C-alpha cells in the first residue's frame, strides 16, 4: 500500500474491486472486478492486449491497443473536486487498435475509447519478445 492509500486520498485495490463489483452483473465493470491489476505504470504508448476472454464474451478475442490520450471522468454537475478517496483507474483512454481478430475493432487507424480500469487489467505486450519468437 502506498502513501496516498494509507492516508485515505486514493482507493485501495480492494476498494476499487468492490466499487467495480457493484456494477450490474454481466457489465464490463463487474467483469473487470474479477481480474487483477496487471499494469501499474502509466500506460501511454504501451502495447496492451485487452482482456477479451469468456465470460466477457462467448469466445475469446485478441485486441491489442496503444493508449494515446487520457481523459479523466467528468465530475457531477455542481461538484468542483473529486471526492476523497479518489477513484483508482478512473477515466478512459483513446487508443489505436494495432492488432485485432474482433470483427467490430479493425486495425488500420481505428480508434476506440477504453476505460482506464480495463487497460490496467490488460496484458502488456513486449514487441521485442514477440518478434524474437521463432
C-alpha positions in Angstrom: 0.0 0.0 0.0 1.5 3.3 -1.0 1.4 6.6 1.0 -1.7 8.1 -0.7 -3.7 4.9 0.0 -2.5 4.9 3.7 -3.7 8.4 4.3 -7.0 7.8 2.5 -6.6 10.0 -0.6 -6.7 7.1 -3.1 -8.9 4.0 -3.2 -7.1 0.8 -2.2 -7.1 -2.1 -4.7 -9.8 -3.8 -2.6 -12.0 -0.6 -2.6 -11.7 -0.4 -6.4 -12.6 -4.0 -6.8 -15.6 -3.6 -4.5 -16.7 -0.5 -6.4 -16.4 -2.2 -9.8 -18.2 -5.3 -8.4 -21.3 -3.1 -7.5 -22.0 -2.7 -11.3 -24.7 -4.8 -12.8 -23.7 -8.5 -13.2 -22.7 -9.1 -16.9 -21.4 -5.5 -17.3 -17.8 -4.7 -18.2 -17.1 -3.1 -14.7 -18.5 -6.2 -13.0 -16.3 -8.4 -15.2 -13.2 -6.2 -14.5 -13.8 -6.6 -10.8 -12.9 -10.3 -11.1 -9.5 -9.6 -12.7 -6.2 -8.5 -11.1 -4.4 -5.3 -12.0 -1.5 -6.3 -14.2 -0.3 -2.9 -15.4 0.6 -0.5 -12.6 2.6 2.0 -14.7 1.2 4.9 -16.8 0.1 3.1 -20.0 0.5 5.8 -22.6 2.2 4.4 -25.7 2.4 0.8 -24.4 1.1 -2.1 -26.4 -1.8 -3.6 -24.3 -3.8 -6.7 -25.1 -7.3 -6.1 -23.6 -9.0 -8.8 -21.5 -11.5 -10.3 -24.0 -12.0 -13.9 -22.7 -15.2 -15.6 -21.6 -17.2 -14.8 -19.6 -16.9 -11.3 -21.0 -17.8 -12.7 -24.4 -18.9 -16.0 -25.8 -15.5 -16.5 -27.4 -12.0 -15.1 -26.8 -10.7 -12.3 -29.0 -7.3 -10.7 -29.2 -7.5 -6.9 -29.3 -4.2 -5.0 -28.9 -4.3 -1.3 -28.5 -1.9 1.6 -27.9 -3.3 4.1 -25.3 -2.7 7.6 -26.8 -4.7 10.2 -24.9 -6.2 10.1 -21.4 -9.4 11.8 -20.3 -10.5 11.9 -16.7 -14.0 11.1 -15.6 -16.2 14.3 -15.6 -17.3 15.5 -12.2 -21.1 15.6 -11.4 -22.7 19.0 -12.0 -22.1 21.3 -9.1 -19.1 19.3 -7.8 -15.8 21.1 -8.2 -13.4 18.5 -6.7 -13.4 14.7 -6.9 -14.5 13.2 -3.6 -11.9 11.5 -1.4 -10.8 8.8 -1.7 -10.0 9.4 -5.4 -11.0 6.5 -7.7 -8.2 4.3 -8.8 -8.0 3.7 -12.6 -10.8 6.2 -13.4 -11.2 7.9 -16.7 -10.7 6.5 -20.2 -8.0 6.3 -22.9 -8.4 7.0 -26.6 -6.5 4.0 -28.1 -5.3 3.0 -31.6 -6.1 -0.6 -32.4 -2.9 -2.2 -33.7 -3.9 -5.9 -33.7 -7.4 -7.5 -33.6 -9.3 -10.5 -34.6 -12.6 -9.0 -33.3 -14.9 -8.1 -36.2 -16.0 -4.8 -34.6 -12.5 -3.5 -34.0 -10.5 -3.4 -37.2 -6.8 -2.5 -37.4 -5.6 0.4 -39.5 -6.2 3.7 -37.7 -9.3 2.6 -35.9 -9.7 4.4 -32.6 -11.6 3.2 -29.5 -12.2 4.6 -26.0 -11.1 2.1 -23.3 -11.8 2.6 -19.6 -8.6 3.0 -17.6 -9.7 0.1 -15.3 -9.7 -2.2 -18.4 -6.2 -1.0 -19.6 -4.9 -1.7 -16.1 -6.1 -5.2 -16.3 -4.8 -5.9 -19.7 -1.6 -7.7 -20.7 1.5 -5.6 -21.6 2.9 -6.8 -24.9 6.7 -6.8 -25.3 7.2 -6.4 -29.0 10.8 -7.4 -29.0 9.8 -10.6 -27.2 7.1 -11.3 -29.7 9.4 -10.7 -32.7 12.2 -12.9 -31.2 9.8 -15.9 -31.1 10.6 -18.5 -33.8 
